[in-house]
Amino acid sequence: MLVMKNKRSSLVIKFVFFTVPIIVIAMTAISLTGYRYAKKEIVKNLRSEMSLQAQKTSSTMNGFLLKERAVAQGLAKATENILTETYIAKDYEKLLVLFLGIYPEVAGMGIWFKENAFPGIKKAAPYVYRDGNRIVTSDEYTKNDFNIWTSEWYQVGTASKDGGWTEAYKDEVTGVSMTTVAYPIYDRTLHHLLGCVTVDVDISNLKKAVNDMKISHGGNKFLISNSGVFLAGVSDDKLMKQRAQDDPNIMFAEAINSMLNSTQTGLFEFEKNGSDFCAFYAPLEETSWYIILEFEKERVLASLNNLQYFFLGIGFLSVIVMTMAIYFFTRIVIVRPINGVIARLKDIAQGEGDLTMRLKTKSKDELGELALWFNVFMEKIQSIITKISDNTNRVDGASGDLSDIAAELSFQADKTSDRANNVAKATAELKDSITTVAVAMEQSTANTSMVASASEEMSATISQIVESVEEASQISDAAVNQAEETAKRMEELEQAALTISNVIETITDISEKTNLLALNATIEAVKAGEAGKGFSVVATEIKELSSQTSEATNDIKNQVSEIQQSSNHTISSIDEIVKIINQINKIIHTITIAVEEQAKATQEITANIVQANEGLIEINRNVNQGASISSEISNNISQVSEAAKQATGKSSELKGQSAQLQELSSALKEIVNSFKISG
């Protein structure tokens, strides 16, 4: 026996060196991918959050400014309503005091008429302002030499029909930061421009809104005007003085210039003190100011970097733990059972060939399955060798009996030859009888085939009748469905007419009320005398229109009533049609059932006749086959007789071969005895 002796390398080392690099690569790839994905998501979420916060703050501030524009519009309309040919300062001052008292966030209001707007008065400029809790009226601008028509607020207020906002500024007296919204005033008759009104808005509320904003990750926020001046969010030395585009940081200044030329929400990035910053901005549509939110990228990603180092440390420890686990797991769970298999195979190969040995295993994994199938293999080998041993003993005994059988075979062969001759004579007589039966069966088969053909034709005719009746049933069902659908549509029409009636009643009620109002208006116009003549004419026209509306609604109501009556008659007629069609459908259904029963009976008769015909054909074929077989039997009997003679000669040869079989059985018995097959 040749045994290969090679230096064996450890399966544990191979497995560890194969799996550990894969684990390291996988852990590294997962860490890097997770870091990049987390970084991307954090930046994306931050951008979304900051953009939304900037837009929300911008929308809130814009709403505040729109409210102040509405105040200016209301003041302008009120001024136009009290305009007279002469200038009465107290009337306009009273109006300004009333408006200023309603709106506490307003610092001051003024009405600025164009030059020589009133006869004999070159300049008219009433103004009121808030001094603590008092409202003070002033004619200073009317009396002093200040040229109001060249002021920014007058230029903005008279430049267009929608007015506008001035630049933000700081009041020299109060030190309050404010801006002014100006709105034009016109002569209501000639629509000539007469000047403008102004509303001075304290922007401290906007500054407070900016300062109260909570920005995550230590971000900054500030508000700048459309010219870039800081309005909120910066130190006092920059507030209302410095422009953002004048910042010494070139990247920041260029980004601000680009932003001021844009009217959309957006972001820009820049570097400051060696760090990367990102800024989000949103415009205030009313004043073209901008709210800006900025933050340092590194502060945002600091927690993510710490998390990355943590995961790398955890990953390194996990690799060490998994390597040790793989080493001991492979050694205990894989290598140890394999060594057991090797030991058993070595014992079988080098020992006494003990086939009773089995591997002990408790695991249910692949190694457990290997041991299980090894035991199954050994059981089969043991069973095969055991059977070979038993069969060897049997062959040894059977070889002796075979010699005796050969002698008996020679004796019986002679008897078989004699009996075969007698069977040949009887077979010839059987052949003649089978031929006579075959002729009679062919005639019966032909008659049965004719009956089967006629039955099949009758079945086909009944099937056509069934199809026609089913088609008629389907047509009647379709008619019923169509009639029911028509009835539904007529009911919907009746419901629609009822709805129209309700609407007409409402219109009639409104017309009556309108007529009553017109009558009251006419009475009031008469009471008013000459001043109510024009209103009396309008009231008369309204009364005539109300009468015409009442007549038209009555006509429509009558027509709708006729439609409802016609719909009711139509629905009744359709119901009668449906009943008649349903009766027809029941009759057709009864006919269908009867015809189907006839069809089933005919089909059963046809099937029985066809089956009988097939049976006769099969019998006829068997009879013909019997005749043929009888001829073959006769020939085979002759061959049997000849074979019996040959068997006598072969029996002598069989005796010699049985002796050789005994010798082979003895040799096989010696080989089987070399294995241990029992405990």
Secondary structure, DSSP 8 states (H G I E B T S, - for coil): ----------HHHHHHHHHHHHHHHHHHHHHHHHHHHHHHHHHHHHHHHHHHHHHHHHHHHHHHHHHHHHHHHHHHHHHHHT--SS--HHHHHHHHHHHHHH-TTEEEEEEEE-TT-BTTBS----EEEEETTEEEEE-HHHHS---GGGSHHHHHHHHSTT-EE---EE-TTT--EEEEEEEEEE-TTT--EEEEEEEEEETHHHHHHHHT---GGG-EEEEE-TT-BEEESS-TTTTTT-BGGG-S-HHHHHHHHHHHT--S-EEEEEEETTEEEEEEEEEETTTTEEEEEEEEHHHHHHHHHHHHHHHHHHHHHHHHHHHHHHHHHIIIIIIHHHHHHHHHHHHHHHSS-BTT--------SHHHHHHHHHHHHHHHHHHHHHHHHHHHHHHHHHHHHHHHHHHHHHHHHHHHHHHHHHHHHHHHHHHHHHHHHHHHHHHHHHHHHHHHHHHHHHHHHHHHHHHHHHHHHHHHHHHHHHHHHHHHHHHHHHHHHHHHHHHHHHHHHHHHHHHHHHHHHHHHHHHHGGGGHHHHHHHHHHHHHHHHHHHHHHHHHHHHHHHHHHHHHHHHHHHHHHHHHHHHHHHHHHHHHHHHHHHHHHHHHHHHHHHHHHHHHHHHHHHHHHHHHHHHHHHHHHHHHHHHHHHHHHHHHHHHHHHHHHHHHHHHHHHHTTSB---
